[in-house]
Amino acid sequence: TSWQRLSQLELRDTFRITANGLRNCAAKDGLSGVEGLSRLKFLEIGITGRQGYQLQMASLGLGAGWIGLEELSLGGKEVGPGLLCASRLKDLKHLCLWACKLSELQIVRSCRMLRGLRRLEFLDVIFQPIQNPQVEEEQEGNDEQPDKEEGADANMNDDNVAPDVNEPFPSLRRSLAVLLPSCSLVFTNCSVQIISD
């Protein structure tokens, strides 16, 4: 059927998709050969929190059977559950995380097993670092540090040094470089949330 020839599937702000439903779409051996979405290369799942959408956690349906899935895009409320299952996607080469809040620990733990990952992209992500007192003193008065491609001169700090707009979270880049040395990281419109007491 045409459904089985599908190579790209985008499920954005869908409220009737469940983990079990997604799991049932995965490629598997059946009576007449391979059944399910065996040709799927790109899958996007995201719920951005619009009113009326309940958290279905459809991304928990990822894992066994998604042979050949090379690109995964997770957004909003599906990022957390999706990251828990992403390590089971053996053919995954590109992971995009968007419109969410993430901690370095959450990302590192989830990406530890993704040895084949070649590109990890963060789009509109707010990073939530664990603050230590010294960092808090340095960042006093700032709620967020935006990652912008333009206007670096406007974001000069007191020492007259422009923040590195390509490094919204340098410790994350260092951690991932050790775990995934062949993976390129892309940050677009990301920021770091400064947590103060």
Summary of the structure (lengths in Angstrom):
residues: 197
radius of gyration: 18.9
end to end distance: 57.4
largest distance: 68.9
contacts: 572
relative contact order: 0.13
helix: 25%
strand: 26%
